[in-house]
Amino acid sequence: MDSRTETKAGTWMDTARPDGMSTGDWDRYLRKAMRETQETRRRLAAHWRALTGLPVPVVPAGVLA
């Protein structure tokens, strides 16, 4: 894993590692954040389908940025 994160627009930017945090700790932190983001997206999609009965709308990258 590198020190970049994806922005809302689907572009990449450098992410500064906090002072005193080891590379391994930073990698674990980023992996955890990505898992939580993916889990949140899945939960929101499930709620959307349950409430509306419709598939989740796909918004092109950059539209909401």
RACORKA-V99972 format. One record per backbone hydrogen bond with DSSP energy under -0.5 kcal/mol. NH is the residue of the N-H (numbers start at 0). CO is the residue of the C=O. E is the energy in kcal/mol with one decimal. If there is no record, write none. Layout:
((NH & CO & E) (NH & CO & E))
This chain:
((4 & 12 & -2.4) (6 & 10 & -3.4) (9 & 6 & -2.0) (12 & 4 & -2.2) (14 & 2 & -3.8) (15 & 13 & -0.6) (20 & 17 & -1.9) (21 & 19 & -0.5) (25 & 21 & -2.5) (26 & 22 & -2.6) (27 & 23 & -2.3) (28 & 24 & -2.4) (29 & 25 & -2.5) (30 & 26 & -2.4) (31 & 27 & -2.4) (32 & 28 & -2.3) (33 & 29 & -2.3) (34 & 30 & -2.4) (35 & 31 & -2.5) (36 & 32 & -2.1) (37 & 33 & -2.5) (38 & 34 & -2.6) (39 & 35 & -2.3) (40 & 36 & -2.2) (41 & 37 & -2.2) (42 & 38 & -2.4) (43 & 39 & -2.6) (44 & 40 & -2.2) (45 & 41 & -2.3) (46 & 42 & -2.4) (47 & 43 & -2.5) (48 & 44 & -2.5) (49 & 45 & -2.3) (50 & 46 & -2.6) (51 & 47 & -2.7) (52 & 47 & -0.5) (52 & 48 & -2.0) (58 & 56 & -0.6) (59 & 57 & -0.5) (61 & 7 & -0.7) (62 & 59 & -1.9))
